[in-house]
Amino acid sequence: MISCVAAVDFGTDKGAGTAAGLVNGCGSVGAILGGLLPGFLSAGALFTGFAGAALLAGLLMLPHWNRLPRTTGA
């Protein structure tokens, strides 16, 4: 829920629905894969894959660490 609110806050009014839909869709895919992957991969490979994905996500978000949403002129 926090990710969706952040995506909507940083976007525009026109793109709020799209941002919320994309975040919700990623969460749904994650829930599906979370139930399927442990049966196909070993525990070590699964942990390494998730750790690599978390590291990559952290590196992609690093430039936006202190970013704030745009304020309105009012």
Predicted model as a PDB file, atoms N, CA, C, CB and O in Angstrom, pLDDT in the B-factor column:
MODEL        1                                                                  
ATOM      1  N   MET A   1       0.821  -1.192   0.000  1.00 60.00           N  
ATOM      2  CA  MET A   1       0.000   0.000   0.000  1.00 60.00           C  
ATOM      3  C   MET A   1       0.860   1.249   0.000  1.00 60.00           C  
ATOM      4  CB  MET A   1      -0.931   0.002   1.195  1.00 60.00           C  
ATOM      5  O   MET A   1       0.516   2.241  -0.643  1.00 60.00           O  
ATOM      6  N   ILE A   2       1.974   1.210   0.714  1.00 66.00           N  
ATOM      7  CA  ILE A   2       2.847   2.380   0.766  1.00 66.00           C  
ATOM      8  C   ILE A   2       3.447   2.652  -0.600  1.00 66.00           C  
ATOM      9  CB  ILE A   2       3.959   2.184   1.806  1.00 66.00           C  
ATOM     10  O   ILE A   2       3.568   3.808  -1.004  1.00 66.00           O  
ATOM     11  N   SER A   3       3.827   1.599  -1.321  1.00 70.00           N  
ATOM     12  CA  SER A   3       4.407   1.778  -2.656  1.00 70.00           C  
ATOM     13  C   SER A   3       3.405   2.416  -3.594  1.00 70.00           C  
ATOM     14  CB  SER A   3       4.879   0.439  -3.227  1.00 70.00           C  
ATOM     15  O   SER A   3       3.768   3.280  -4.392  1.00 70.00           O  
ATOM     16  N   CYS A   4       2.162   2.010  -3.515  1.00 73.00           N  
ATOM     17  CA  CYS A   4       1.136   2.557  -4.393  1.00 73.00           C  
ATOM     18  C   CYS A   4       0.900   4.033  -4.087  1.00 73.00           C  
ATOM     19  CB  CYS A   4      -0.172   1.766  -4.249  1.00 73.00           C  
ATOM     20  O   CYS A   4       0.776   4.839  -5.010  1.00 73.00           O  
ATOM     21  N   VAL A   5       0.836   4.393  -2.826  1.00 78.00           N  
ATOM     22  CA  VAL A   5       0.619   5.792  -2.451  1.00 78.00           C  
ATOM     23  C   VAL A   5       1.794   6.649  -2.911  1.00 78.00           C  
ATOM     24  CB  VAL A   5       0.423   5.925  -0.924  1.00 78.00           C  
ATOM     25  O   VAL A   5       1.597   7.769  -3.383  1.00 78.00           O  
ATOM     26  N   ALA A   6       3.012   6.131  -2.777  1.00 76.00           N  
ATOM     27  CA  ALA A   6       4.182   6.888  -3.230  1.00 76.00           C  
ATOM     28  C   ALA A   6       4.155   7.076  -4.739  1.00 76.00           C  
ATOM     29  CB  ALA A   6       5.477   6.181  -2.812  1.00 76.00           C  
ATOM     30  O   ALA A   6       4.475   8.157  -5.234  1.00 76.00           O  
ATOM     31  N   ALA A   7       3.776   6.039  -5.474  1.00 77.00           N  
ATOM     32  CA  ALA A   7       3.702   6.158  -6.931  1.00 77.00           C  
ATOM     33  C   ALA A   7       2.663   7.183  -7.347  1.00 77.00           C  
ATOM     34  CB  ALA A   7       3.380   4.808  -7.562  1.00 77.00           C  
ATOM     35  O   ALA A   7       2.897   7.946  -8.285  1.00 77.00           O  
ATOM     36  N   VAL A   8       1.534   7.220  -6.683  1.00 78.00           N  
ATOM     37  CA  VAL A   8       0.484   8.186  -7.002  1.00 78.00           C  
ATOM     38  C   VAL A   8       0.925   9.595  -6.613  1.00 78.00           C  
ATOM     39  CB  VAL A   8      -0.832   7.816  -6.284  1.00 78.00           C  
ATOM     40  O   VAL A   8       0.647  10.543  -7.348  1.00 78.00           O  
ATOM     41  N   ASP A   9       1.602   9.757  -5.483  1.00 76.00           N  
ATOM     42  CA  ASP A   9       2.051  11.079  -5.047  1.00 76.00           C  
ATOM     43  C   ASP A   9       3.066  11.692  -6.002  1.00 76.00           C  
ATOM     44  CB  ASP A   9       2.649  10.990  -3.662  1.00 76.00           C  
ATOM     45  O   ASP A   9       3.052  12.903  -6.226  1.00 76.00           O  
ATOM     46  N   PHE A  10       3.942  10.873  -6.564  1.00 76.00           N  
ATOM     47  CA  PHE A  10       4.980  11.409  -7.425  1.00 76.00           C  
ATOM     48  C   PHE A  10       4.513  11.581  -8.863  1.00 76.00           C  
ATOM     49  CB  PHE A  10       6.184  10.518  -7.387  1.00 76.00           C  
ATOM     50  O   PHE A  10       5.203  12.218  -9.659  1.00 76.00           O  
ATOM     51  N   GLY A  11       3.377  11.035  -9.206  1.00 74.00           N  
ATOM     52  CA  GLY A  11       2.857  11.158 -10.563  1.00 74.00           C  
ATOM     53  C   GLY A  11       1.934  12.346 -10.710  1.00 74.00           C  
ATOM     54  O   GLY A  11       1.830  13.201  -9.830  1.00 74.00           O  
ATOM     55  N   THR A  12       1.273  12.371 -11.844  1.00 77.00           N  
ATOM     56  CA  THR A  12       0.309  13.442 -12.110  1.00 77.00           C  
ATOM     57  C   THR A  12      -1.098  12.929 -11.825  1.00 77.00           C  
ATOM     58  CB  THR A  12       0.424  13.950 -13.581  1.00 77.00           C  
ATOM     59  O   THR A  12      -1.305  11.737 -11.596  1.00 77.00           O  
ATOM     60  N   ASP A  13      -2.058  13.846 -11.842  1.00 80.00           N  
ATOM     61  CA  ASP A  13      -3.452  13.448 -11.622  1.00 80.00           C  
ATOM     62  C   ASP A  13      -3.945  12.500 -12.715  1.00 80.00           C  
ATOM     63  CB  ASP A  13      -4.353  14.687 -11.562  1.00 80.00           C  
ATOM     64  O   ASP A  13      -4.717  11.578 -12.448  1.00 80.00           O  
ATOM     65  N   LYS A  14      -3.491  12.737 -13.946  1.00 84.00           N  
ATOM     66  CA  LYS A  14      -3.932  11.897 -15.061  1.00 84.00           C  
ATOM     67  C   LYS A  14      -3.352  10.481 -14.969  1.00 84.00           C  
ATOM     68  CB  LYS A  14      -3.532  12.539 -16.392  1.00 84.00           C  
ATOM     69  O   LYS A  14      -3.989   9.532 -15.427  1.00 84.00           O  
ATOM     70  N   GLY A  15      -2.174  10.323 -14.394  1.00 83.00           N  
ATOM     71  CA  GLY A  15      -1.520   9.023 -14.346  1.00 83.00           C  
ATOM     72  C   GLY A  15      -1.697   8.280 -13.042  1.00 83.00           C  
ATOM     73  O   GLY A  15      -1.082   7.230 -12.855  1.00 83.00           O  
ATOM     74  N   ALA A  16      -2.518   8.786 -12.129  1.00 84.00           N  
ATOM     75  CA  ALA A  16      -2.672   8.157 -10.820  1.00 84.00           C  
ATOM     76  C   ALA A  16      -3.266   6.752 -10.944  1.00 84.00           C  
ATOM     77  CB  ALA A  16      -3.555   9.024  -9.917  1.00 84.00           C  
ATOM     78  O   ALA A  16      -2.811   5.826 -10.272  1.00 84.00           O  
ATOM     79  N   GLY A  17      -4.262   6.593 -11.785  1.00 86.00           N  
ATOM     80  CA  GLY A  17      -4.877   5.276 -11.961  1.00 86.00           C  
ATOM     81  C   GLY A  17      -3.918   4.282 -12.585  1.00 86.00           C  
ATOM     82  O   GLY A  17      -3.886   3.114 -12.197  1.00 86.00           O  
ATOM     83  N   THR A  18      -3.136   4.743 -13.551  1.00 86.00           N  
ATOM     84  CA  THR A  18      -2.152   3.873 -14.187  1.00 86.00           C  
ATOM     85  C   THR A  18      -1.079   3.450 -13.190  1.00 86.00           C  
ATOM     86  CB  THR A  18      -1.512   4.576 -15.388  1.00 86.00           C  
ATOM     87  O   THR A  18      -0.691   2.283 -13.151  1.00 86.00           O  
ATOM     88  N   ALA A  19      -0.601   4.392 -12.387  1.00 85.00           N  
ATOM     89  CA  ALA A  19       0.420   4.064 -11.386  1.00 85.00           C  
ATOM     90  C   ALA A  19      -0.106   3.054 -10.375  1.00 85.00           C  
ATOM     91  CB  ALA A  19       0.889   5.333 -10.662  1.00 85.00           C  
ATOM     92  O   ALA A  19       0.585   2.095 -10.032  1.00 85.00           O  
ATOM     93  N   ALA A  20      -1.319   3.266  -9.903  1.00 86.00           N  
ATOM     94  CA  ALA A  20      -1.906   2.341  -8.939  1.00 86.00           C  
ATOM     95  C   ALA A  20      -2.119   0.965  -9.559  1.00 86.00           C  
ATOM     96  CB  ALA A  20      -3.232   2.891  -8.412  1.00 86.00           C  
ATOM     97  O   ALA A  20      -1.899  -0.051  -8.900  1.00 86.00           O  
ATOM     98  N   GLY A  21      -2.541   0.922 -10.810  1.00 87.00           N  
ATOM     99  CA  GLY A  21      -2.749  -0.346 -11.493  1.00 87.00           C  
ATOM    100  C   GLY A  21      -1.458  -1.112 -11.708  1.00 87.00           C  
ATOM    101  O   GLY A  21      -1.423  -2.330 -11.533  1.00 87.00           O  
ATOM    102  N   LEU A  22      -0.389  -0.406 -12.089  1.00 87.00           N  
ATOM    103  CA  LEU A  22       0.896  -1.080 -12.281  1.00 87.00           C  
ATOM    104  C   LEU A  22       1.449  -1.640 -10.974  1.00 87.00           C  
ATOM    105  CB  LEU A  22       1.903  -0.119 -12.894  1.00 87.00           C  
ATOM    106  O   LEU A  22       1.950  -2.764 -10.947  1.00 87.00           O  
ATOM    107  N   VAL A  23       1.364  -0.877  -9.905  1.00 86.00           N  
ATOM    108  CA  VAL A  23       1.853  -1.359  -8.611  1.00 86.00           C  
ATOM    109  C   VAL A  23       1.026  -2.556  -8.156  1.00 86.00           C  
ATOM    110  CB  VAL A  23       1.803  -0.233  -7.549  1.00 86.00           C  
ATOM    111  O   VAL A  23       1.579  -3.532  -7.648  1.00 86.00           O  
ATOM    112  N   ASN A  24      -0.283  -2.492  -8.332  1.00 86.00           N  
ATOM    113  CA  ASN A  24      -1.151  -3.604  -7.958  1.00 86.00           C  
ATOM    114  C   ASN A  24      -0.843  -4.835  -8.805  1.00 86.00           C  
ATOM    115  CB  ASN A  24      -2.628  -3.209  -8.109  1.00 86.00           C  
ATOM    116  O   ASN A  24      -0.819  -5.953  -8.292  1.00 86.00           O  
ATOM    117  N   GLY A  25      -0.607  -4.632 -10.096  1.00 88.00           N  
ATOM    118  CA  GLY A  25      -0.273  -5.753 -10.975  1.00 88.00           C  
ATOM    119  C   GLY A  25       1.040  -6.410 -10.597  1.00 88.00           C  
ATOM    120  O   GLY A  25       1.149  -7.636 -10.625  1.00 88.00           O  
ATOM    121  N   CYS A  26       2.035  -5.616 -10.246  1.00 85.00           N  
ATOM    122  CA  CYS A  26       3.319  -6.185  -9.811  1.00 85.00           C  
ATOM    123  C   CYS A  26       3.138  -6.978  -8.530  1.00 85.00           C  
ATOM    124  CB  CYS A  26       4.371  -5.075  -9.603  1.00 85.00           C  
ATOM    125  O   CYS A  26       3.754  -8.031  -8.362  1.00 85.00           O  
ATOM    126  N   GLY A  27       2.309  -6.495  -7.632  1.00 84.00           N  
ATOM    127  CA  GLY A  27       2.043  -7.233  -6.394  1.00 84.00           C  
ATOM    128  C   GLY A  27       1.336  -8.550  -6.661  1.00 84.00           C  
ATOM    129  O   GLY A  27       1.613  -9.549  -5.996  1.00 84.00           O  
ATOM    130  N   SER A  28       0.433  -8.561  -7.620  1.00 88.00           N  
ATOM    131  CA  SER A  28      -0.277  -9.799  -7.967  1.00 88.00           C  
ATOM    132  C   SER A  28       0.656 -10.813  -8.602  1.00 88.00           C  
ATOM    133  CB  SER A  28      -1.437  -9.503  -8.914  1.00 88.00           C  
ATOM    134  O   SER A  28       0.581 -12.001  -8.290  1.00 88.00           O  
ATOM    135  N   VAL A  29       1.528 -10.365  -9.482  1.00 87.00           N  
ATOM    136  CA  VAL A  29       2.506 -11.272 -10.090  1.00 87.00           C  
ATOM    137  C   VAL A  29       3.442 -11.819  -9.019  1.00 87.00           C  
ATOM    138  CB  VAL A  29       3.316 -10.548 -11.198  1.00 87.00           C  
ATOM    139  O   VAL A  29       3.793 -12.999  -9.042  1.00 87.00           O  
ATOM    140  N   GLY A  30       3.842 -10.975  -8.092  1.00 82.00           N  
ATOM    141  CA  GLY A  30       4.700 -11.431  -6.994  1.00 82.00           C  
ATOM    142  C   GLY A  30       4.018 -12.477  -6.131  1.00 82.00           C  
ATOM    143  O   GLY A  30       4.658 -13.433  -5.691  1.00 82.00           O  
ATOM    144  N   ALA A  31       2.741 -12.307  -5.889  1.00 86.00           N  
ATOM    145  CA  ALA A  31       2.010 -13.292  -5.092  1.00 86.00           C  
ATOM    146  C   ALA A  31       1.906 -14.629  -5.816  1.00 86.00           C  
ATOM    147  CB  ALA A  31       0.614 -12.771  -4.757  1.00 86.00           C  
ATOM    148  O   ALA A  31       1.996 -15.685  -5.189  1.00 86.00           O  
ATOM    149  N   ILE A  32       1.720 -14.589  -7.123  1.00 87.00           N  
ATOM    150  CA  ILE A  32       1.653 -15.820  -7.913  1.00 87.00           C  
ATOM    151  C   ILE A  32       3.007 -16.519  -7.925  1.00 87.00           C  
ATOM    152  CB  ILE A  32       1.196 -15.519  -9.353  1.00 87.00           C  
ATOM    153  O   ILE A  32       3.092 -17.722  -7.680  1.00 87.00           O  
ATOM    154  N   LEU A  33       4.056 -15.768  -8.208  1.00 82.00           N  
ATOM    155  CA  LEU A  33       5.388 -16.370  -8.254  1.00 82.00           C  
ATOM    156  C   LEU A  33       5.844 -16.838  -6.881  1.00 82.00           C  
ATOM    157  CB  LEU A  33       6.393 -15.381  -8.820  1.00 82.00           C  
ATOM    158  O   LEU A  33       6.585 -17.816  -6.773  1.00 82.00           O  
ATOM    159  N   GLY A  34       5.413 -16.157  -5.840  1.00 81.00           N  
ATOM    160  CA  GLY A  34       5.775 -16.562  -4.480  1.00 81.00           C  
ATOM    161  C   GLY A  34       5.221 -17.927  -4.117  1.00 81.00           C  
ATOM    162  O   GLY A  34       5.781 -18.618  -3.267  1.00 81.00           O  
ATOM    163  N   GLY A  35       4.134 -18.319  -4.750  1.00 81.00           N  
ATOM    164  CA  GLY A  35       3.582 -19.641  -4.505  1.00 81.00           C  
ATOM    165  C   GLY A  35       4.141 -20.705  -5.422  1.00 81.00           C  
ATOM    166  O   GLY A  35       4.141 -21.885  -5.072  1.00 81.00           O  
ATOM    167  N   LEU A  36       4.624 -20.305  -6.605  1.00 80.00           N  
ATOM    168  CA  LEU A  36       5.119 -21.271  -7.590  1.00 80.00           C  
ATOM    169  C   LEU A  36       6.622 -21.522  -7.520  1.00 80.00           C  
ATOM    170  CB  LEU A  36       4.772 -20.801  -8.960  1.00 80.00           C  
ATOM    171  O   LEU A  36       7.061 -22.666  -7.632  1.00 80.00           O  
ATOM    172  N   LEU A  37       7.409 -20.474  -7.339  1.00 78.00           N  
ATOM    173  CA  LEU A  37       8.860 -20.611  -7.428  1.00 78.00           C  
ATOM    174  C   LEU A  37       9.487 -21.569  -6.418  1.00 78.00           C  
ATOM    175  CB  LEU A  37       9.476 -19.285  -7.265  1.00 78.00           C  
ATOM    176  O   LEU A  37      10.402 -22.304  -6.789  1.00 78.00           O  
ATOM    177  N   PRO A  38       9.047 -21.599  -5.176  1.00 79.00           N  
ATOM    178  CA  PRO A  38       9.697 -22.521  -4.236  1.00 79.00           C  
ATOM    179  C   PRO A  38       9.605 -23.985  -4.668  1.00 79.00           C  
ATOM    180  CB  PRO A  38       9.081 -22.366  -2.864  1.00 79.00           C  
ATOM    181  O   PRO A  38      10.448 -24.784  -4.259  1.00 79.00           O  
ATOM    182  N   GLY A  39       8.631 -24.358  -5.465  1.00 81.00           N  
ATOM    183  CA  GLY A  39       8.529 -25.728  -5.931  1.00 81.00           C  
ATOM    184  C   GLY A  39       9.464 -26.033  -7.092  1.00 81.00           C  
ATOM    185  O   GLY A  39       9.791 -27.195  -7.334  1.00 81.00           O  
ATOM    186  N   PHE A  40       9.898 -25.006  -7.811  1.00 82.00           N  
ATOM    187  CA  PHE A  40      10.751 -25.211  -8.983  1.00 82.00           C  
ATOM    188  C   PHE A  40      12.233 -24.993  -8.707  1.00 82.00           C  
ATOM    189  CB  PHE A  40      10.318 -24.297 -10.083  1.00 82.00           C  
ATOM    190  O   PHE A  40      13.072 -25.602  -9.370  1.00 82.00           O  
ATOM    191  N   LEU A  41      12.567 -24.158  -7.767  1.00 82.00           N  
ATOM    192  CA  LEU A  41      13.967 -23.814  -7.510  1.00 82.00           C  
ATOM    193  C   LEU A  41      14.393 -24.301  -6.135  1.00 82.00           C  
ATOM    194  CB  LEU A  41      14.183 -22.296  -7.625  1.00 82.00           C  
ATOM    195  O   LEU A  41      13.567 -24.478  -5.239  1.00 82.00           O  
ATOM    196  N   SER A  42      15.691 -24.514  -5.982  1.00 86.00           N  
ATOM    197  CA  SER A  42      16.202 -24.875  -4.659  1.00 86.00           C  
ATOM    198  C   SER A  42      16.195 -23.637  -3.762  1.00 86.00           C  
ATOM    199  CB  SER A  42      17.639 -25.477  -4.759  1.00 86.00           C  
ATOM    200  O   SER A  42      16.087 -22.507  -4.239  1.00 86.00           O  
ATOM    201  N   ALA A  43      16.311 -23.870  -2.469  1.00 83.00           N  
ATOM    202  CA  ALA A  43      16.261 -22.756  -1.517  1.00 83.00           C  
ATOM    203  C   ALA A  43      17.414 -21.785  -1.737  1.00 83.00           C  
ATOM    204  CB  ALA A  43      16.291 -23.282  -0.079  1.00 83.00           C  
ATOM    205  O   ALA A  43      17.227 -20.573  -1.637  1.00 83.00           O  
ATOM    206  N   GLY A  44      18.595 -22.299  -2.033  1.00 90.00           N  
ATOM    207  CA  GLY A  44      19.755 -21.430  -2.256  1.00 90.00           C  
ATOM    208  C   GLY A  44      19.604 -20.579  -3.496  1.00 90.00           C  
ATOM    209  O   GLY A  44      19.924 -19.390  -3.473  1.00 90.00           O  
ATOM    210  N   ALA A  45      19.117 -21.171  -4.588  1.00 88.00           N  
ATOM    211  CA  ALA A  45      18.933 -20.415  -5.827  1.00 88.00           C  
ATOM    212  C   ALA A  45      17.832 -19.368  -5.663  1.00 88.00           C  
ATOM    213  CB  ALA A  45      18.595 -21.364  -6.991  1.00 88.00           C  
ATOM    214  O   ALA A  45      17.947 -18.253  -6.172  1.00 88.00           O  
ATOM    215  N   LEU A  46      16.780 -19.729  -4.958  1.00 84.00           N  
ATOM    216  CA  LEU A  46      15.681 -18.791  -4.736  1.00 84.00           C  
ATOM    217  C   LEU A  46      16.135 -17.603  -3.893  1.00 84.00           C  
ATOM    218  CB  LEU A  46      14.503 -19.500  -4.057  1.00 84.00           C  
ATOM    219  O   LEU A  46      15.823 -16.456  -4.209  1.00 84.00           O  
ATOM    220  N   PHE A  47      16.871 -17.882  -2.822  1.00 89.00           N  
ATOM    221  CA  PHE A  47      17.373 -16.805  -1.965  1.00 89.00           C  
ATOM    222  C   PHE A  47      18.330 -15.902  -2.732  1.00 89.00           C  
ATOM    223  CB  PHE A  47      18.073 -17.383  -0.726  1.00 89.00           C  
ATOM    224  O   PHE A  47      18.260 -14.679  -2.614  1.00 89.00           O  
ATOM    225  N   THR A  48      19.226 -16.499  -3.521  1.00 93.00           N  
ATOM    226  CA  THR A  48      20.183 -15.707  -4.293  1.00 93.00           C  
ATOM    227  C   THR A  48      19.465 -14.830  -5.318  1.00 93.00           C  
ATOM    228  CB  THR A  48      21.193 -16.626  -4.999  1.00 93.00           C  
ATOM    229  O   THR A  48      19.838 -13.674  -5.517  1.00 93.00           O  
ATOM    230  N   GLY A  49      18.442 -15.374  -5.964  1.00 88.00           N  
ATOM    231  CA  GLY A  49      17.674 -14.592  -6.931  1.00 88.00           C  
ATOM    232  C   GLY A  49      16.948 -13.428  -6.281  1.00 88.00           C  
ATOM    233  O   GLY A  49      16.961 -12.313  -6.803  1.00 88.00           O  
ATOM    234  N   PHE A  50      16.309 -13.686  -5.135  1.00 86.00           N  
ATOM    235  CA  PHE A  50      15.609 -12.603  -4.437  1.00 86.00           C  
ATOM    236  C   PHE A  50      16.584 -11.561  -3.895  1.00 86.00           C  
ATOM    237  CB  PHE A  50      14.766 -13.170  -3.294  1.00 86.00           C  
ATOM    238  O   PHE A  50      16.292 -10.365  -3.925  1.00 86.00           O  
ATOM    239  N   ALA A  51      17.724 -12.000  -3.406  1.00 94.00           N  
ATOM    240  CA  ALA A  51      18.732 -11.053  -2.910  1.00 94.00           C  
ATOM    241  C   ALA A  51      19.258 -10.191  -4.050  1.00 94.00           C  
ATOM    242  CB  ALA A  51      19.899 -11.803  -2.226  1.00 94.00           C  
ATOM    243  O   ALA A  51      19.451  -8.987  -3.882  1.00 94.00           O  
ATOM    244  N   GLY A  52      19.491 -10.801  -5.212  1.00 95.00           N  
ATOM    245  CA  GLY A  52      19.949 -10.035  -6.376  1.00 95.00           C  
ATOM    246  C   GLY A  52      18.896  -9.043  -6.844  1.00 95.00           C  
ATOM    247  O   GLY A  52      19.222  -7.912  -7.205  1.00 95.00           O  
ATOM    248  N   ALA A  53      17.628  -9.464  -6.840  1.00 90.00           N  
ATOM    249  CA  ALA A  53      16.548  -8.563  -7.244  1.00 90.00           C  
ATOM    250  C   ALA A  53      16.423  -7.389  -6.272  1.00 90.00           C  
ATOM    251  CB  ALA A  53      15.215  -9.328  -7.325  1.00 90.00           C  
ATOM    252  O   ALA A  53      16.197  -6.256  -6.694  1.00 90.00           O  
ATOM    253  N   ALA A  54      16.569  -7.656  -4.976  1.00 91.00           N  
ATOM    254  CA  ALA A  54      16.498  -6.580  -3.980  1.00 91.00           C  
ATOM    255  C   ALA A  54      17.667  -5.614  -4.134  1.00 91.00           C  
ATOM    256  CB  ALA A  54      16.482  -7.162  -2.557  1.00 91.00           C  
ATOM    257  O   ALA A  54      17.497  -4.402  -4.002  1.00 91.00           O  
ATOM    258  N   LEU A  55      18.849  -6.148  -4.412  1.00 95.00           N  
ATOM    259  CA  LEU A  55      20.028  -5.295  -4.625  1.00 95.00           C  
ATOM    260  C   LEU A  55      19.843  -4.425  -5.861  1.00 95.00           C  
ATOM    261  CB  LEU A  55      21.303  -6.153  -4.767  1.00 95.00           C  
ATOM    262  O   LEU A  55      20.139  -3.230  -5.832  1.00 95.00           O  
ATOM    263  N   LEU A  56      19.356  -5.017  -6.942  1.00 95.00           N  
ATOM    264  CA  LEU A  56      19.120  -4.256  -8.159  1.00 95.00           C  
ATOM    265  C   LEU A  56      18.077  -3.163  -7.943  1.00 95.00           C  
ATOM    266  CB  LEU A  56      18.679  -5.184  -9.280  1.00 95.00           C  
ATOM    267  O   LEU A  56      18.252  -2.038  -8.409  1.00 95.00           O  
ATOM    268  N   ALA A  57      16.994  -3.488  -7.240  1.00 88.00           N  
ATOM    269  CA  ALA A  57      15.964  -2.486  -6.952  1.00 88.00           C  
ATOM    270  C   ALA A  57      16.522  -1.352  -6.099  1.00 88.00           C  
ATOM    271  CB  ALA A  57      14.769  -3.136  -6.243  1.00 88.00           C  
ATOM    272  O   ALA A  57      16.213  -0.183  -6.333  1.00 88.00           O  
ATOM    273  N   GLY A  58      17.336  -1.694  -5.120  1.00 90.00           N  
ATOM    274  CA  GLY A  58      17.951  -0.662  -4.283  1.00 90.00           C  
ATOM    275  C   GLY A  58      18.868   0.253  -5.079  1.00 90.00           C  
ATOM    276  O   GLY A  58      18.871   1.467  -4.877  1.00 90.00           O  
ATOM    277  N   LEU A  59      19.646  -0.332  -5.985  1.00 94.00           N  
ATOM    278  CA  LEU A  59      20.540   0.482  -6.810  1.00 94.00           C  
ATOM    279  C   LEU A  59      19.762   1.383  -7.763  1.00 94.00           C  
ATOM    280  CB  LEU A  59      21.488  -0.414  -7.603  1.00 94.00           C  
ATOM    281  O   LEU A  59      20.166   2.519  -8.010  1.00 94.00           O  
ATOM    282  N   LEU A  60      18.657   0.889  -8.294  1.00 91.00           N  
ATOM    283  CA  LEU A  60      17.836   1.721  -9.181  1.00 91.00           C  
ATOM    284  C   LEU A  60      17.177   2.873  -8.432  1.00 91.00           C  
ATOM    285  CB  LEU A  60      16.767   0.871  -9.858  1.00 91.00           C  
ATOM    286  O   LEU A  60      16.984   3.947  -9.001  1.00 91.00           O  
ATOM    287  N   MET A  61      16.834   2.667  -7.178  1.00 86.00           N  
ATOM    288  CA  MET A  61      16.158   3.711  -6.398  1.00 86.00           C  
ATOM    289  C   MET A  61      17.118   4.665  -5.687  1.00 86.00           C  
ATOM    290  CB  MET A  61      15.256   3.072  -5.379  1.00 86.00           C  
ATOM    291  O   MET A  61      16.689   5.704  -5.184  1.00 86.00           O  
ATOM    292  N   LEU A  62      18.392   4.333  -5.639  1.00 89.00           N  
ATOM    293  CA  LEU A  62      19.374   5.150  -4.925  1.00 89.00           C  
ATOM    294  C   LEU A  62      19.398   6.615  -5.369  1.00 89.00           C  
ATOM    295  CB  LEU A  62      20.739   4.558  -5.105  1.00 89.00           C  
ATOM    296  O   LEU A  62      19.491   7.491  -4.510  1.00 89.00           O  
ATOM    297  N   PRO A  63      19.320   6.921  -6.661  1.00 87.00           N  
ATOM    298  CA  PRO A  63      19.323   8.342  -7.050  1.00 87.00           C  
ATOM    299  C   PRO A  63      18.102   9.123  -6.546  1.00 87.00           C  
ATOM    300  CB  PRO A  63      19.390   8.452  -8.557  1.00 87.00           C  
ATOM    301  O   PRO A  63      18.130  10.354  -6.527  1.00 87.00           O  
ATOM    302  N   HIS A  64      17.054   8.443  -6.146  1.00 81.00           N  
ATOM    303  CA  HIS A  64      15.828   9.116  -5.702  1.00 81.00           C  
ATOM    304  C   HIS A  64      15.672   9.100  -4.181  1.00 81.00           C  
ATOM    305  CB  HIS A  64      14.615   8.460  -6.345  1.00 81.00           C  
ATOM    306  O   HIS A  64      14.566   9.294  -3.677  1.00 81.00           O  
ATOM    307  N   TRP A  65      16.742   8.877  -3.455  1.00 83.00           N  
ATOM    308  CA  TRP A  65      16.688   8.686  -2.007  1.00 83.00           C  
ATOM    309  C   TRP A  65      16.021   9.854  -1.284  1.00 83.00           C  
ATOM    310  CB  TRP A  65      18.082   8.485  -1.464  1.00 83.00           C  
ATOM    311  O   TRP A  65      15.156   9.628  -0.438  1.00 83.00           O  
ATOM    312  N   ASN A  66      16.394  11.078  -1.588  1.00 84.00           N  
ATOM    313  CA  ASN A  66      15.870  12.257  -0.883  1.00 84.00           C  
ATOM    314  C   ASN A  66      14.875  13.053  -1.714  1.00 84.00           C  
ATOM    315  CB  ASN A  66      17.009  13.160  -0.472  1.00 84.00           C  
ATOM    316  O   ASN A  66      14.629  14.223  -1.420  1.00 84.00           O  
ATOM    317  N   ARG A  67      14.312  12.457  -2.724  1.00 78.00           N  
ATOM    318  CA  ARG A  67      13.388  13.161  -3.610  1.00 78.00           C  
ATOM    319  C   ARG A  67      12.055  13.403  -2.905  1.00 78.00           C  
ATOM    320  CB  ARG A  67      13.169  12.362  -4.912  1.00 78.00           C  
ATOM    321  O   ARG A  67      11.575  12.552  -2.155  1.00 78.00           O  
ATOM    322  N   LEU A  68      11.473  14.555  -3.150  1.00 77.00           N  
ATOM    323  CA  LEU A  68      10.178  14.929  -2.588  1.00 77.00           C  
ATOM    324  C   LEU A  68       9.188  15.155  -3.720  1.00 77.00           C  
ATOM    325  CB  LEU A  68      10.298  16.199  -1.703  1.00 77.00           C  
ATOM    326  O   LEU A  68       9.589  15.525  -4.824  1.00 77.00           O  
ATOM    327  N   PRO A  69       7.897  14.936  -3.463  1.00 70.00           N  
ATOM    328  CA  PRO A  69       6.895  15.212  -4.504  1.00 70.00           C  
ATOM    329  C   PRO A  69       6.853  16.700  -4.825  1.00 70.00           C  
ATOM    330  CB  PRO A  69       5.498  14.725  -4.060  1.00 70.00           C  
ATOM    331  O   PRO A  69       7.177  17.545  -3.990  1.00 70.00           O  
ATOM    332  N   ARG A  70       6.442  17.001  -6.061  1.00 70.00           N  
ATOM    333  CA  ARG A  70       6.271  18.396  -6.448  1.00 70.00           C  
ATOM    334  C   ARG A  70       5.142  19.016  -5.650  1.00 70.00           C  
ATOM    335  CB  ARG A  70       5.996  18.518  -7.956  1.00 70.00           C  
ATOM    336  O   ARG A  70       4.144  18.358  -5.356  1.00 70.00           O  
ATOM    337  N   THR A  71       5.301  20.270  -5.303  1.00 72.00           N  
ATOM    338  CA  THR A  71       4.245  20.972  -4.583  1.00 72.00           C  
ATOM    339  C   THR A  71       3.453  21.818  -5.566  1.00 72.00           C  
ATOM    340  CB  THR A  71       4.831  21.850  -3.445  1.00 72.00           C  
ATOM    341  O   THR A  71       3.960  22.217  -6.615  1.00 72.00           O  
ATOM    342  N   THR A  72       2.221  22.082  -5.215  1.00 65.00           N  
ATOM    343  CA  THR A  72       1.401  22.939  -6.062  1.00 65.00           C  
ATOM    344  C   THR A  72       1.731  24.390  -5.783  1.00 65.00           C  
ATOM    345  CB  THR A  72      -0.098  22.672  -5.835  1.00 65.00           C  
ATOM    346  O   THR A  72       2.289  24.717  -4.736  1.00 65.00           O  
ATOM    347  N   GLY A  73       1.396  25.238  -6.696  1.00 61.00           N  
ATOM    348  CA  GLY A  73       1.697  26.664  -6.547  1.00 61.00           C  
ATOM    349  C   GLY A  73       0.766  27.386  -5.591  1.00 61.00           C  
ATOM    350  O   GLY A  73       0.928  28.588  -5.378  1.00 61.00           O  
ATOM    351  N   ALA A  74      -0.197  26.696  -5.013  1.00 55.00           N  
ATOM    352  CA  ALA A  74      -1.187  27.351  -4.139  1.00 55.00           C  
ATOM    353  C   ALA A  74      -0.662  27.644  -2.786  1.00 55.00           C  
ATOM    354  CB  ALA A  74      -2.400  26.516  -4.005  1.00 55.00           C  
ATOM    355  O   ALA A  74      -1.381  28.190  -1.950  1.00 55.00           O  
TER     356      ALA A  74                                                      
ENDMDL                                                                          
END                                                                             
